[in-house]
Amino acid sequence: MPSFSSVSSSTRACSASHRGRAASLAALVSLGVGLAGGVAPARATEPSAPSNEPAHVFEIGTDSFLLDGAFFQIRCGELHGPRVPREYWRHRLQMLKAMGMNAVCAYLFWNMHEPRPGEFEWSGQADVAEFCRIAQEEGLWVVLRPGPYACAEWEMGGLPWWLLKHDDIALRSRDPRFVEAARRWLLEVGRELGPLQVSRGGPILMVQVENEYGFYGKDPEYMGDLRTALLDAGFDVPLFACNPRQHLRDGYRDDLFPVVNFGTDPAGAFAALREILPTGPLMCGEFYPGWFDTWGAPHHKGNTERYLADLEHMLQVGASFSIYMAHGGTTFGFWTGADRPFKPDTSSYDYDAPISEAGWVTPKFERTRELMARFLLPGETLPPPPAPNPVISIAPVAATQFAPLFANLPAPVADVVPRNMEAYDQAFGCILYRTEIPAGPAAVLEAAAIHDVGQVFLDGVRVGFTDRRAQVFRVQLPERSKPAVLDILVEAMGRVNFGVEVHDRKGIHKPVTLAVGDEEPRELRDWSVFNLPLDAEMLGALDYAGAPASTPSSATVSNGPGFWRTTVAVDQPGDCFLDMRPWGKGFVWVNGHNLGRFWNIGPQQTMYVPGPWLKPGDNEIVVLDLLGPAEPVVAALELPILDELRPTLDFARGLRREVKLREDFGTPVHAASFAPGSDLQEITFSAPAKGRFFCLQALSAHDGGATSALAEITLLDVAGQPLSTMGWRVGYVDSEEREVEAGTAENAIDGQTANHWRTRLAADAPGHPHRLVLDMGRTREIGGMRYVPIQGAGEVKGRIKDYRVFVADDLILP
């Protein structure tokens, strides 16, 4: 078997023989390694100081992991330190241990630790060394995932925004600009965390190289560059790579230990893993008990019965696993990402995980704990969960101070044409573009693209929105009797965190044009650009006045973008949930802590406030509402609201537009049958096809039923490379399930194989044929496609059998 780690005196890959399961379990207990995997060590005093505990030997054996020569099954739960208030790290790790885990899986988010090139941050919420030490004190091992790419529904997948200042950079590739920056990052990780490896008395058992690279590329040399960087950084524990079963061979190297990610069907996934790993322990790198939420879509709930059955299967066969997420927490600040093509994520990362967003025991926690209790080592017991943290409510308080955004602008930057946010050296927040347009008749304002939500104002009055979700970048402007000031206020909602779309630059993408009737559009030039980073410096300089009166004459002011401030009195601090239902869209700061984003369309309607971020007495709350509130009132509840959609409040009025289809789609460019099963299938068309619209028509299902379902469809260019979905949208779908499960058509092109598009399940739902039409925004040449069936063991309901493909410029009529 190849070596999966560097050679060291304390970590020897695949050198020990398996000693028998019963003997190994007994030996593990005799070593004092209980369910938690170790004894509580002394606390290190320096961030990069080695542990005072003796070194252990962790190895990859011929059929299991070995800890000090004894059988060891990694029972891991994913928990992200930045998504949990530092003051609660110990509580959440104790919850993890009480659920039956012996390890915690920890991502590092490069962009959080290196906010500017060469400037590293390891304090406060970024103090990952302290997180690892607390885990060790609580008897948990650590599986470290330093990237450089993470995904995790985190801004740009953890990649730093400043990489995008290079217009032509190729991220996650051997582009020297990326490799040099990634290498610098990984060397810094080694400096900070290398002393905390198990081989030096610390808790870190394994280190992941990249993350699900097979979803993105196939270059094993790129993976080798990162592996070398980690070895040079001083890591001597086993290095591993994870991928979904469909991409295990993409970028595969025999010197990186492979693990497989899945949400269901462990037997099938492990069978696929065995094709590249004939011997060695089986491990699931990400096992999904639920899923994340995106704005405007239903709140996700995992299938608990299936989750428990699959978890039990892994326990029975001795496979290792990491539950993603065991505790999701909250994506505070500006760190929320976006699913592709563009579905921005909610701040709540509850994930329907066994441990709730606020750290509470859930029924899924209790059933997981009960299951784990059946597979304890001899003599082991489960510790009780820690006591829940106190919860409070806050009575409604009016926000009486108001700072209009347009009255608090910084000095502008002059530019001939507007450029993206990164070109102005801005990372997050909003950006305002201003120019003057002449008097004239009604006209159409249009940009090449606006990322992500744009508000258009004439002389301070809002006249329309642009919306990246629906790919709407034009606004009708009214007639003007005199020259008018044109403002385009753009909110960056988190960079795409998955796929090639991570090259996601914010702000206006030129040109911006004005067109009257059938006249040729005229490009608008000479702009003033206002950077609005929404950082502490900007918030500290705001000029507040009394809140505007609710009168018709002041409606455009009170309903315009602005900051509302108030104080709330708290006797005894505790966790609570701000009720954001009276508000529109924006951010909230509590005593300077950025809680993240809110949006009245849901499904999230509350914002989690950790008790340690409150104080006895007066607490300052600042709300930036970019739309304007229905009523500027602040209140907090004792329970969250994570499942309330209000689509009538969405300025896009629904992303699925009514369209007229061509009556006859003509001759298909391809017609065939998909093979049964859940494996990826790649199809090459007999001849390349050109068109703006792609239609997959499902004619039948393998189960003989009336529904269709698929996990993912990827279109390929003539060279067989995936096409970027940037700017794409679902142009038409005849049916999608939105009530029984989140089976919306956008799931078909979001890059995630753990969710799916499914047609309606109701008895009166239409049967075959079913059509899904993708609008690619412009004419493209397509050479083929990759199809991933809906996942699951056996013959899953709706898995497509016979199908046809159509490609043309006029499947949807103007």
C-alpha positions, -999 to 999 in steps of 0.1 A, spaced: 0 0 0 14 35 -8 24 58 20 -2 85 28 20 105 51 55 116 54 79 93 73 85 103 109 95 85 141 59 88 155 37 84 125 42 53 103 17 48 76 4 13 70 32 -5 88 14 -21 117 -6 -53 113 -43 -56 123 -45 -74 157 -81 -85 156 -111 -63 165 -118 -77 200 -82 -76 211 -78 -41 197 -109 -28 215 -96 -42 247 -62 -27 241 -77 7 234 -95 7 267 -64 -4 285 -46 25 271 -71 49 287 -85 59 253 -122 60 260 -150 71 238 -135 105 236 -103 91 223 -79 104 250 -73 118 284 -76 155 291 -42 172 285 -27 201 302 -35 234 285 -7 249 263 2 284 271 12 296 236 -8 293 204 18 272 187 33 255 218 32 217 217 9 198 241 22 186 274 7 153 267 29 124 254 30 118 217 8 91 203 11 71 171 -18 73 146 -15 51 116 -34 39 86 -35 1 90 -44 -26 65 -81 -26 74 -85 1 101 -70 32 116 -46 24 145 -40 45 175 -9 34 194 -13 1 175 -49 -5 185 -81 -4 164 -95 31 162 -128 41 146 -130 79 140 -164 90 151 -163 126 142 -186 156 141 -180 187 121 -181 220 141 -167 253 128 -152 275 155 -160 308 135 -196 298 135 -198 295 173 -190 324 197 -156 317 212 -172 318 247 -193 288 237 -166 266 221 -162 244 252 -200 240 255 -204 229 219 -175 205 221 -190 190 253 -222 186 234 -203 168 206 -187 144 231 -220 137 248 -235 128 215 -210 100 212 -182 115 191 -145 110 197 -133 137 173 -142 170 159 -137 180 123 -125 216 119 -123 237 88 -99 266 85 -112 295 64 -82 310 47 -99 343 40 -107 348 77 -70 342 87 -53 362 59 -76 392 53 -48 410 34 -18 393 17 7 384 43 -13 397 72 -24 368 94 -50 367 121 -51 340 148 -69 357 177 -105 359 189 -128 339 167 -98 330 146 -79 314 174 -80 279 160 -51 267 182 -72 275 213 -101 257 197 -80 226 192 -66 228 228 -102 230 242 -111 200 221 -82 181 236 -91 191 271 -126 177 264 -112 144 252 -117 150 215 -93 144 187 -91 168 158 -94 162 120 -80 194 105 -92 207 71 -70 238 63 -80 241 26 -68 262 9 -104 257 -5 -131 247 20 -166 253 4 -188 251 36 -213 277 23 -186 302 34 -178 333 15 -158 323 -17 -154 288 -2 -127 302 22 -105 316 -6 -94 352 0 -112 379 -20 -79 397 -28 -70 369 -52 -97 383 -75 -77 415 -79 -59 395 -106 -84 397 -135 -72 365 -152 -62 343 -122 -72 307 -123 -82 297 -88 -76 261 -75 -51 255 -103 -13 255 -108 -15 292 -117 17 304 -100 -1 333 -84 -26 310 -67 0 283 -58 24 308 -43 -4 324 -21 -17 289 -11 17 278 -2 23 308 20 -10 301 37 -2 264 44 32 272 57 16 296 82 -9 269 92 21 246 99 37 273 120 5 278 141 -8 243 143 20 219 135 30 216 172 -5 204 180 -2 172 159 -8 139 177 28 130 169 38 159 192 13 153 220 -15 173 204 -50 163 192 -46 166 154 -48 131 139 -51 138 102 -49 168 78 -70 172 46 -55 184 14 -79 207 -5 -116 198 -5 -137 179 -30 -113 188 -57 -129 162 -80 -160 184 -83 -137 211 -98 -108 196 -116 -87 166 -124 -51 177 -121 -32 154 -97 -1 176 -99 -21 205 -84 -30 182 -55 7 172 -53 17 209 -50 -5 213 -20 6 180 -5 42 192 -8 34 225 8 18 207 39 49 185 42 72 215 40 50 231 67 60 203 91 29 181 90 38 145 96 4 130 103 -15 113 75 -27 135 48 -60 128 31 -83 139 3 -121 137 1 -145 135 -28 -180 123 -36 -182 89 -50 -187 102 -86 -153 120 -85 -130 98 -65 -107 93 -94 -105 130 -104 -72 144 -91 -65 111 -74 -30 105 -60 -18 73 -44 1 93 -18 -30 109 -4 -54 87 16 -88 89 -1 -121 92 18 -156 95 3 -184 120 10 -221 112 8 -255 118 22 -269 83 18 -261 48 6 -229 41 25 -226 6 10 -226 19 -25 -202 48 -17 -177 25 1 -179 0 -28 -168 29 -51 -141 38 -27 -128 2 -26 -121 5 -64 -92 29 -56 -85 17 -21 -83 -21 -21 -71 -22 15 -72 2 43 -99 17 65 -131 30 50 -141 66 59 -169 90 50 -154 125 51 -188 143 51 -220 125 61 -250 148 58 -278 147 85 -295 178 69 -288 206 45 -282 243 44 -308 270 36 -308 297 9 -329 329 9 -363 325 -6 -363 287 -5 -379 263 20 -361 254 52 -344 221 48 -351 191 71 -330 160 68 -345 125 66 -338 114 102 -347 77 97 -324 74 67 -297 93 85 -298 69 115 -299 38 93 -269 49 73 -250 59 104 -258 25 120 -244 8 89 -211 26 92 -209 17 129 -216 -19 122 -189 -23 96 -163 -4 115 -161 25 90 -150 59 102 -171 90 95 -176 127 101 -211 141 105 -214 173 85 -228 192 104 -230 179 139 -235 215 149 -239 241 122 -241 273 142 -243 307 126 -224 324 98 -218 358 114 -206 389 97 -200 390 59 -190 353 58 -221 338 42 -215 323 7 -238 315 -22 -247 283 -40 -243 283 -77 -254 297 -102 -264 322 -75 -285 312 -45 -272 333 -15 -271 314 18 -289 324 50 -270 335 81 -284 306 101 -264 275 95 -287 254 116 -284 226 89 -311 206 108 -280 192 126 -283 171 158 -271 201 178 -293 232 170 -280 266 159 -281 278 196 -265 246 209 -296 228 221 -304 191 223 -327 181 195 -346 148 189 -320 140 163 -293 145 190 -310 122 214 -315 94 188 -279 98 176 -267 95 212 -289 64 217 -274 48 186 -239 56 197 -245 40 231 -251 7 214 -216 7 199 -195 18 229 -162 2 237 -161 -21 268 -163 0 299 -173 32 282 -201 55 292 -215 86 276 -211 118 295 -244 138 300 -249 168 278 -239 201 294 -266 223 308 -283 245 282 -273 282 282 -299 306 296 -324 321 271 -341 355 274 -366 376 255 -365 414 249 -397 434 248 -402 456 217 -382 488 216 -385 515 189 -354 525 170 -354 563 174 -321 573 157 -317 572 120 -286 578 97 -296 578 60 -271 560 39 -270 587 13 -263 614 39 -233 595 53 -213 588 21 -175 589 22 -153 608 -3 -158 592 -38 -134 578 -63 -137 592 -98 -137 567 -126 -145 569 -163 -164 536 -162 -176 516 -132 -155 486 -122 -161 457 -98 -156 461 -61 -123 443 -60 -108 468 -84 -114 495 -57 -97 473 -31 -130 466 -13 -137 432 2 -173 432 15 -204 454 21 -220 477 -4 -208 500 -31 -225 530 -47 -220 542 -83 -232 577 -92 -234 597 -124 -257 623 -140 -280 615 -169 -297 642 -191 -333 652 -193 -352 630 -217 -380 605 -223 -384 572 -205 -354 549 -210 -339 515 -202 -308 513 -179 -288 481 -183 -255 467 -172 -236 437 -184 -241 423 -148 -246 436 -113 -234 414 -84 -255 410 -65 -286 431 -56 -288 466 -71 -311 494 -62 -315 522 -88 -324 558 -77 -331 590 -95 -325 621 -74 -328 599 -43 -360 582 -53 -359 544 -58 -371 535 -93 -362 498 -95 -341 468 -86 -317 446 -104 -314 410 -91 -287 385 -99 -308 355 -88 -332 361 -117 -304 375 -140 -323 409 -143 -298 437 -149 -321 463 -165 -344 489 -151 -370 511 -167 -363 548 -160 -391 574 -160 -392 605 -182 -370 633 -168 -377 671 -173 -342 680 -161 -309 663 -156 -310 638 -128 -285 621 -104 -284 584 -111 -274 562 -82 -269 524 -83 -265 510 -48 -251 474 -50 -250 449 -21 -225 421 -23 -243 391 -8 -214 366 -4 -192 352 -31 -202 318 -47 -185 291 -27 -187 262 -51 -175 253 -86 -156 275 -111 -181 303 -102 -159 311 -71 -143 336 -95 -171 359 -83 -163 396 -85 -188 420 -69 -203 453 -80 -211 465 -115 -197 446 -145 -195 471 -173 -208 485 -196 -237 504 -182 -259 518 -210 -290 539 -214 -314 532 -243 -344 551 -255 -369 532 -277 -351 515 -306 -321 537 -304 -286 523 -300 -278 521 -263 -253 548 -251 -227 539 -226 -227 560 -194 -193 574 -184 -178 596 -157 -188 580 -124 -183 587 -88 -178 556 -68 -184 554 -30 -169 525 -11 -192 513 17 -174 485 35 -198 486 65 -168 481 88 -163 495 123 -147 527 110 -177 535 88 -202 526 115 -184 548 140 -186 578 118 -223 577 111 -243 609 119 -276 599 135 -306 621 139 -342 615 151 -361 589 132 -381 604 103 -418 608 108 -442 584 90 -457 609 66 -461 607 29 -436 635 24 -409 616 42 -418 581 29 -389 580 5 -365 589 33 -378 565 59 -381 536 34 -347 543 19 -314 527 29 -302 537 63 -289 528 97 -313 526 127 -300 527 162 -315 520 196 -305 506 230 -322 478 249 -320 471 286 -310 436 297 -311 425 333 -294 391 329 -278 383 295 -288 352 277 -292 338 243 -321 352 222 -333 356 187 -339 391 172 -373 392 155 -366 407 121 -401 403 106 -408 441 108 -376 448 88 -366 446 52 -331 435 42 -296 441 56 -273 436 86 -275 438 124 -248 448 149 -252 441 187 -226 459 208 -204 459 177 -208 422 169 -221 417 133 -248 390 135 -250 386 98 -277 391 71 -315 393 74 -341 393 46 -378 394 51 -385 369 23 -373 341 47 -371 313 55 -350 327 83 -369 354 102 -348 357 134 -312 363 141 -293 344 168 -278 367 195 -253 348 218 -257 357 254 -220 365 259 -224 393 233 -249 411 256 -242 428 289 -262 438 319 -277 472 314 -279 490 280 -270 473 248 -266 491 215 -283 476 184 -277 490 149 -298 478 120 -288 486 84 -320 482 64 -313 486 27 -351 485 18 -366 503 48 -386 487 76 -424 483 79 -418 494 115 -384 502 131 -389 481 162 -364 458 179 -375 428 199 -361 394 207 -377 360 211 -368 329 230 -372 306 200 -359 310 164 -381 313 133 -363 294 105 -391 282 83 -413 312 73 -413 321 37 -428 354 26 -425 354 -12 -448 384 -17 -421 406 -2 -395 395 -27 -388 423 -51 -381 397 -78 -417 385 -73 -405 349 -77 -376 337 -98 -396 315 -121 -409 338 -148 -438 330 -170 -425 322 -204 -439 310 -237 -423 279 -252 -418 271 -288 -446 249 -298 -424 222 -314 -389 218 -301 -379 200 -333 -354 172 -336 -334 164 -305 -297 167 -306 -294 135 -285 -318 107 -274 -310 77 -253 -315 60 -219 -296 66 -187 -282 34 -171 -298 24 -137 -280 31 -105 -265 62 -89 -232 66 -107 -222 96 -127 -228 92 -164 -209 112 -191 -225 116 -225 -209 129 -256 -232 142 -284 -227 129 -319 -221 165 -330 -217 197 -310 -249 217 -305 -252 255 -304 -279 274 -286 -288 296 -256 -313 271 -242 -307 235 -232 -337 212 -225 -336 178 -208 -368 160 -215 -374 130 -192 -397 104 -210 -398 77 -183 -384 66 -149 -366 34 -140 -392 27 -113 -421 31 -138 -436 60 -119 -448 94 -130 -421 115 -114 -386 125 -126 -356 134 -104 -319 140 -108 -291 152 -86 -270 172 -110 -265 180 -147 -233 196 -160 -229 208 -196 -196 202 -213 -178 222 -240 -165 205 -271 -133 196 -252 -153 178 -226 -147 205 -199 -175 218 -177 -191 251 -187 -194 277 -160 -230 283 -149 -223 320 -141 -252 340 -154 -274 309 -159 -310 304 -146 -337 279 -149 -357 292 -179 -386 267 -175 -396 236 -156 -430 219 -159 -430 206 -124 -409 208 -91 -416 196 -56 -416 225 -31 -438 212 -3 -429 176 7 -392 183 1 -369 211 -13 -368 197 -49 -366 230 -68 -351 229 -103 -321 251 -94 -308 221 -75 -301 205 -108 -273 230 -116 -260 240 -81 -231 215 -83 -243 196 -52 -251 159 -56 -265 156 -21 -297 175 -31 -319 171 -62 -346 184 -86 -378 163 -83 -411 168 -100 -442 171 -79 -452 141 -58 -489 149 -54 -513 124 -68 -527 149 -93 -492 160 -105 -485 158 -142 -468 127 -155 -442 121 -182 -428 138 -202 -411 163 -179 -390 192 -193 -363 212 -176 -350 242 -197 -318 260 -188 -312 295 -200 -275 300 -204 -278 337 -211 -262 336 -245 -255 311 -273 -230 284 -263 -215 253 -280 -222 221 -261 -204 189 -267 -220 167 -241 -231 165 -205 -225 148 -172 -255 134 -154 -257 124 -118 -289 105 -108 -307 112 -76 -287 95 -49 -297 66 -28 -295 28 -26 -317 7 -48 -341 21 -74 -349 55 -61 -383 71 -70 -381 91 -102 -346 82 -114 -347 90 -151 -346 63 -177 -354 75 -213 -347 110 -222 -341 135 -250 -320 166 -253 -328 198 -273 -305 228 -278 -315 260 -296 -317 297 -294 -355 298 -295 -369 271 -272 -382 300 -251 -398 327 -272 -390 364 -266 
